[in-house]
Amino acid sequence: MKLVSIELSDMRRFVTPARIDAIGPGLNVLSAPNEFGKSTLFDALQALFFQPHRSRSREITGLKPHVGGAPQITVEVDLPEGRHTLSKRWLTKPQATVHRGTTLVAQADEAEAFISRLVQSDGEGGPAGLLWVRQGLTRLEGESETAKERETAKAARRNLMTSVAGEVESLTGGRRMDRALSRTREDLARYLTNTGRPLKGGPLAEAEAAVNDLATRKAELESTARQLSDALTRRREVAKLLASLTDPQEVETRQTRLAEATRRLDEAKRHAETLGAAASALRGATLEEKALADRLAALQRAQADRDLAAAALTTAQAAAGAARQATGVAEAALAPLAAALAAARAGRSAADAVLNEALRAEAARSAAARRAELARRIAEVQDLTARRAPLARAAATGPTARDLTDLQALQHEVEVQRALRDRSAPQIRFHHTGDRRVTRDGTALGDDTLPVVQETRFDMPGLGHFILSPGAGKDSAALDRAETALSAALSRLNLSDLAAAQALAAARGDAAAALRDIDAALLAAAPDGLAALEADLAALPAQITARPDLPAVDVAQAAAQTAAAALDLAQTAHDAARAEAERLRLADASASVTAKAAQTALSVAEQALAGLGDSSQAGLAADLAAAAQRLALVRERHDALLADAPDLTAAEAALTRARSVTDSAATEVQRLQTERASLDTLIDLRSGAGVMEELADTAARLVAAETTLAHIRFEVAVLQELARSLESARDQARDRYFEPVLTELRPLLRALWPDAELRFDGESLLPTALVRDGREEPLSILSGGTQEQIALLVRLAFARLLAARGTHAPIIFDDALVYTDDDRIEKMFDSLHAMAGDQQIIVLSCRQRAFRDLGGTALQVVHARHPLG
């Protein structure tokens, strides 16, 4: 089966019908930017071949465009019976049809069966599951696939492999090897679990448990024997320690040291009591002297405070009288100043009224000049506005700067492609030795190197001429595309060439500059617009007639200034007098408060002096001298006792040490006696239990159990080795099973990695590791680029196997090479070309620049109205 054309309608972005024609039998490439609809095309083909027309699955509803509609696809295919047209529509009025020419071959369920037979047989997943690569799938098995989809794909791989390697059953020994391996695993299952651990309740587990139990019991008995030996040794040591501690001479020495320490502590305590009484007397004498000294000082302070308070009261009373007199004088002087201030304010108001009237008259006179100026500016703005309209139209006509930049870029691309074509074309170089020169089109040539891009005639004077052709291998497709793109861009702008575009762009720029000048003039003449000027004109005051006796503005201003100065003088004099009166009132109040405070301080000082009683300074001084003499005598006695005092702390420490030695000895004797009794009991129990006899019996039983365990482990090892040998033989047979696909894959794989091999999994029938330089690398750790390259090459190998079986299915790749670097992508392109000789391949890619060098048939999506490229 080979695809010939595809038409989509109401599928995602393809709201209007879109069609791809002229799909070739070999390599076909649709290279377009992202969101062009390539994945939609891929999903539509998947739906045609694998989704029933009555389906409303998520895959089908996901094809419906946002504006609604019934997704529909029509595909022309070439079959051995001739060209057929397959068509399906979903959701609204669903239908499926198959036509051969204009003849209806099948419809509805019969059409579904016809289409299904094209891509799969009974029990197979179909070649599409092996050969089609969806966008973003870098591995052979996608993470998003369901278990059913994975099983279907695996069945397809298995059926394909079996059809080309049907002798695998005879090579592996068939069911006999399976039975031998199964019997070996059954025997192993008596001893081990699937994870290789001893089976619970099995012979191996029971033998290991018996050995462990006997080893544990032997260790316990050996520990008991060691305990008995240790107890006998310890009892001898305890008896020796008890004899030392209970020796009569040692006991008497400890008692004598305790009695001496007790006597010394009693003497130190009695001396400490005498010293404490002396210290108490010293504290009393010290307190008495301090109390007398404090009382004398308080009496002296109270007398000084009373004298100071009396003097302050006299001074404050005199200051209060003077302040009251000054306040009366200041308040009397404030009244005439207030009257003068009122008169000055009235004069200022009258002068201001005259000045305002004069100013209004002056404004009315100047309004005529302002009116004329506004009328002139309004006329200027109207003229500029009329000139601006044609310039605005000219500034919007012709190619924009962006259009000119795009045209220059396209022109540059044409020149680059022409230079690349010339560089890759055959080169001819002339070396002239005489006066005669080779000519081309009548023009003599110099000693230069010339590219030959088309059939060219060179004339050689005296010899004739020769014609040089570059041959059919020269590809100028890139230059043709660049020239076509430039022509299309010029046609879109209705231009003949780049020079015309530049001239029109220059004219548009001149008009834009003139437009900016007019806009600047408008902004200068009317910053706020024409309406604002007209509003200012309407707001000018009307003409008024001033009274004849009205003074001039300058005369009125002088009179107003004189009145203002008089008001300022009157205000200053009044404010100064009022401030002085206020200051004197505050001074009067402050003096009164000070006098009251002085009276209060005098009363407090007299009360404090009365509280000290009738004592005189002389009497208190005599009492203080006597107290000082008593303090000196008490301190002398205290110091003498302190100098002769024994060290109470040292005496207490000595007694504590003596008691500790005695108590520790008694405690140790008691502990050793208890330990000796425990040791006697332990020795009596252990010696009568037959520990040594049981230890010898347990050791003999342990040797026998270990021998049994060794025999079982030997049998398990033999079974494991047998299973490994059988599995190795099966793996070798599996390698022969995979040999057909490896044979097809090896030349494709080694185009990227010389001497590389792939390891296949026998269960999933998929590669699991890449072997390079003798090192096996799991596919999961390889880069995304390497994984997608392997996935593509394996599909190409499956395609070769399908072709060998007689099934020709198209290979479709939707952005299958996303992470591949430039060097490897060239090699992948070579592999695709090698496959395209007898296989139809359709490549969908958004990497336009990279896939430009792939070659093949360039596909084009054409809408009902215009081509999309």
Rosetta blueprint (number, residue, H / E / L):
1 M L
2 K E
3 L E
4 V E
5 S E
6 I E
7 E E
8 L E
9 S E
10 D L
11 M E
12 R L
13 R L
14 F E
15 V L
16 T L
17 P L
18 A E
19 R E
20 I E
21 D L
22 A L
23 I L
24 G L
25 P L
26 G L
27 L E
28 N E
29 V E
30 L E
31 S E
32 A L
33 P L
34 N L
35 E L
36 F L
37 G L
38 K H
39 S H
40 T H
41 L H
42 F H
43 D H
44 A H
45 L H
46 Q H
47 A H
48 L H
49 F H
50 F H
51 Q L
52 P L
53 H L
54 R L
55 S L
56 R L
57 S L
58 R H
59 E H
60 I H
61 T H
62 G L
63 L L
64 K L
65 P L
66 H L
67 V L
68 G L
69 G L
70 A L
71 P L
72 Q E
73 I E
74 T E
75 V E
76 E E
77 V E
78 D E
79 L E
80 P L
81 E L
82 G E
83 R E
84 H E
85 T E
86 L E
87 S E
88 K E
89 R E
90 W L
91 L L
92 T L
93 K L
94 P L
95 Q E
96 A E
97 T E
98 V E
99 H E
100 R E
101 G L
102 T L
103 T E
104 L E
105 V E
106 A E
107 Q E
108 A H
109 D H
110 E H
111 A H
112 E H
113 A H
114 F H
115 I H
116 S H
117 R H
118 L H
119 V H
120 Q L
121 S L
122 D L
123 G L
124 E L
125 G L
126 G L
127 P L
128 A H
129 G H
130 L H
131 L H
132 W L
133 V E
134 R L
135 Q L
136 G L
137 L L
138 T L
139 R L
140 L L
141 E L
142 G L
143 E L
144 S L
145 E L
146 T L
147 A H
148 K H
149 E H
150 R H
151 E H
152 T H
153 A H
154 K H
155 A H
156 A H
157 R H
158 R H
159 N H
160 L H
161 M H
162 T H
163 S H
164 V H
165 A L
166 G L
167 E L
168 V H
169 E H
170 S H
171 L H
172 T L
173 G L
174 G H
175 R H
176 R H
177 M H
178 D H
179 R H
180 A H
181 L H
182 S H
183 R H
184 T H
185 R H
186 E H
187 D H
188 L H
189 A H
190 R L
191 Y L
192 L E
193 T L
194 N L
195 T L
196 G L
197 R L
198 P E
199 L L
200 K L
201 G L
202 G L
203 P H
204 L H
205 A H
206 E H
207 A H
208 E H
209 A H
210 A H
211 V H
212 N H
213 D H
214 L H
215 A H
216 T H
217 R H
218 K H
219 A H
220 E H
221 L H
222 E H
223 S H
224 T H
225 A H
226 R H
227 Q H
228 L H
229 S H
230 D H
231 A H
232 L H
233 T H
234 R H
235 R H
236 R H
237 E H
238 V H
239 A H
240 K H
241 L H
242 L H
243 A H
244 S H
245 L H
246 T L
247 D L
248 P H
249 Q H
250 E H
251 V H
252 E H
253 T H
254 R H
255 Q H
256 T H
257 R H
258 L H
259 A H
260 E H
261 A H
262 T H
263 R H
264 R H
265 L H
266 D H
267 E H
268 A H
269 K H
270 R H
271 H H
272 A H
273 E H
274 T H
275 L H
276 G H
277 A H
278 A H
279 A H
280 S H
281 A H
282 L H
283 R H
284 G H
285 A H
286 T H
287 L H
288 E H
289 E H
290 K H
291 A H
292 L H
293 A H
294 D H
295 R H
296 L H
297 A H
298 A H
299 L H
300 Q H
301 R H
302 A H
303 Q H
304 A H
305 D H
306 R H
307 D H
308 L H
309 A H
310 A H
311 A H
312 A H
313 L H
314 T H
315 T H
316 A H
317 Q H
318 A H
319 A H
320 A H
321 G H
322 A H
323 A H
324 R H
325 Q H
326 A H
327 T H
328 G H
329 V H
330 A H
331 E H
332 A H
333 A H
334 L H
335 A H
336 P H
337 L H
338 A H
339 A H
340 A H
341 L H
342 A H
343 A H
344 A H
345 R H
346 A H
347 G H
348 R H
349 S H
350 A H
351 A H
352 D H
353 A H
354 V H
355 L H
356 N H
357 E H
358 A H
359 L H
360 R H
361 A H
362 E H
363 A H
364 A H
365 R H
366 S H
367 A H
368 A H
369 A H
370 R H
371 R H
372 A H
373 E H
374 L H
375 A H
376 R H
377 R H
378 I H
379 A H
380 E H
381 V H
382 Q H
383 D H
384 L H
385 T H
386 A H
387 R H
388 R H
389 A H
390 P H
391 L H
392 A H
393 R H
394 A H
395 A H
396 A L
397 T L
398 G L
399 P L
400 T L
401 A H
402 R H
403 D H
404 L H
405 T H
406 D H
407 L H
408 Q H
409 A H
410 L H
411 Q H
412 H H
413 E H
414 V H
415 E H
416 V H
417 Q H
418 R H
419 A H
420 L H
421 R H
422 D H
423 R H
424 S H
425 A L
426 P L
427 Q E
428 I E
429 R E
430 F L
431 H L
432 H L
433 T L
434 G L
435 D L
436 R L
437 R L
438 V L
439 T E
440 R E
441 D L
442 G L
443 T E
444 A E
445 L L
446 G L
447 D L
448 D L
449 T E
450 L E
451 P E
452 V L
453 V L
454 Q L
455 E L
456 T E
457 R E
458 F E
459 D E
460 M E
461 P L
462 G L
463 L L
464 G E
465 H E
466 F E
467 I E
468 L E
469 S L
470 P L
471 G L
472 A L
473 G L
474 K L
475 D L
476 S L
477 A H
478 A H
479 L H
480 D H
481 R H
482 A H
483 E H
484 T H
485 A H
486 L H
487 S H
488 A H
489 A H
490 L H
491 S H
492 R H
493 L L
494 N L
495 L L
496 S L
497 D L
498 L H
499 A H
500 A H
501 A H
502 Q H
503 A H
504 L H
505 A H
506 A H
507 A H
508 R H
509 G H
510 D H
511 A H
512 A H
513 A H
514 A H
515 L H
516 R H
517 D H
518 I H
519 D H
520 A H
521 A H
522 L H
523 L H
524 A H
525 A H
526 A L
527 P L
528 D L
529 G L
530 L H
531 A H
532 A H
533 L H
534 E H
535 A H
536 D H
537 L H
538 A H
539 A H
540 L L
541 P L
542 A L
543 Q L
544 I L
545 T L
546 A L
547 R L
548 P L
549 D L
550 L L
551 P L
552 A L
553 V H
554 D H
555 V H
556 A H
557 Q H
558 A H
559 A H
560 A H
561 Q H
562 T H
563 A H
564 A H
565 A H
566 A H
567 L H
568 D H
569 L H
570 A H
571 Q H
572 T H
573 A H
574 H H
575 D H
576 A H
577 A H
578 R H
579 A H
580 E H
581 A H
582 E H
583 R H
584 L H
585 R H
586 L H
587 A H
588 D H
589 A H
590 S H
591 A H
592 S H
593 V H
594 T H
595 A H
596 K H
597 A H
598 A H
599 Q H
600 T H
601 A H
602 L H
603 S H
604 V H
605 A H
606 E H
607 Q H
608 A H
609 L H
610 A H
611 G H
612 L L
613 G L
614 D L
615 S L
616 S L
617 Q H
618 A H
619 G H
620 L H
621 A H
622 A H
623 D H
624 L H
625 A H
626 A H
627 A H
628 A H
629 Q H
630 R H
631 L H
632 A H
633 L H
634 V H
635 R H
636 E H
637 R H
638 H H
639 D H
640 A H
641 L H
642 L H
643 A H
644 D L
645 A L
646 P L
647 D L
648 L H
649 T H
650 A H
651 A H
652 E H
653 A H
654 A H
655 L H
656 T H
657 R H
658 A H
659 R H
660 S H
661 V H
662 T H
663 D H
664 S H
665 A H
666 A H
667 T H
668 E H
669 V H
670 Q H
671 R H
672 L H
673 Q H
674 T H
675 E H
676 R H
677 A H
678 S H
679 L H
680 D H
681 T H
682 L H
683 I H
684 D H
685 L H
686 R H
687 S H
688 G L
689 A L
690 G L
691 V H
692 M H
693 E H
694 E H
695 L H
696 A H
697 D H
698 T H
699 A H
700 A H
701 R H
702 L H
703 V H
704 A H
705 A H
706 E H
707 T H
708 T H
709 L H
710 A H
711 H H
712 I H
713 R H
714 F H
715 E H
716 V H
717 A H
718 V H
719 L H
720 Q H
721 E H
722 L H
723 A H
724 R H
725 S H
726 L H
727 E H
728 S H
729 A H
730 R H
731 D H
732 Q H
733 A H
734 R H
735 D H
736 R H
737 Y H
738 F H
739 E H
740 P H
741 V H
742 L H
743 T H
744 E H
745 L H
746 R H
747 P H
748 L H
749 L H
750 R H
751 A L
752 L L
753 W L
754 P L
755 D L
756 A L
757 E E
758 L E
759 R E
760 F E
761 D L
762 G L
763 E L
764 S L
765 L L
766 L L
767 P E
768 T E
769 A E
770 L E
771 V E
772 R E
773 D L
774 G L
775 R E
776 E E
777 E E
778 P E
779 L H
780 S H
781 I H
782 L L
783 S L
784 G H
785 G H
786 T H
787 Q H
788 E H
789 Q H
790 I H
791 A H
792 L H
793 L H
794 V H
795 R H
796 L H
797 A H
798 F H
799 A H
800 R H
801 L H
802 L H
803 A H
804 A H
805 R H
806 G L
807 T L
808 H L
809 A L
810 P L
811 I E
812 I E
813 F E
814 D E
815 D L
816 A L
817 L L
818 V L
819 Y L
820 T L
821 D L
822 D H
823 D H
824 R H
825 I H
826 E H
827 K H
828 M H
829 F H
830 D H
831 S H
832 L H
833 H H
834 A H
835 M H
836 A L
837 G L
838 D L
839 Q L
840 Q L
841 I E
842 I E
843 V E
844 L E
845 S E
846 C L
847 R L
848 Q L
849 R L
850 A H
851 F H
852 R H
853 D H
854 L L
855 G L
856 G L
857 T E
858 A E
859 L L
860 Q L
861 V E
862 V E
863 H E
864 A L
865 R L
866 H L
867 P E
868 L L
869 G L
